[in-house]
Amino acid sequence: RLEMRNFGVKVCVIEPGYFKTMITNVENLEKNFHSSWEKLPEEIKASYGENYLRQFVGMLKVLQRGYNSDLSLVTNCMEHALTSLHPRTRYSAGWDAKLLYLPISYLPSALTDAL
């Protein structure tokens, strides 16, 4: 963003929370993770353990319940950034981005890691 400023280009950052899209689809992610897992050397699989993959996919399934399906929150940010006379530097789309990720970004790293 700052590098482009010297060329007269204003860059706005849109930081969405989690939304239901094909990118966040748990079935697709699980299939890709299992495919990648099968390609790993046995020593790496042993280091992580089969339980790691199961727990990771399980956590994704739990998180997916909170994904937002209203993509207009993101596209409204994009529209404002593109059409506003004075666009903001950063846009946060979704309740999780505004209430969780944005405040966490201001905390010290040690506290963020603990959370």
Beta strands, then each sheet from edge to edge (+ up, - down):
strand 1: 13-16
strand 2: 90-93
sheet 1: 1+ 2+
end
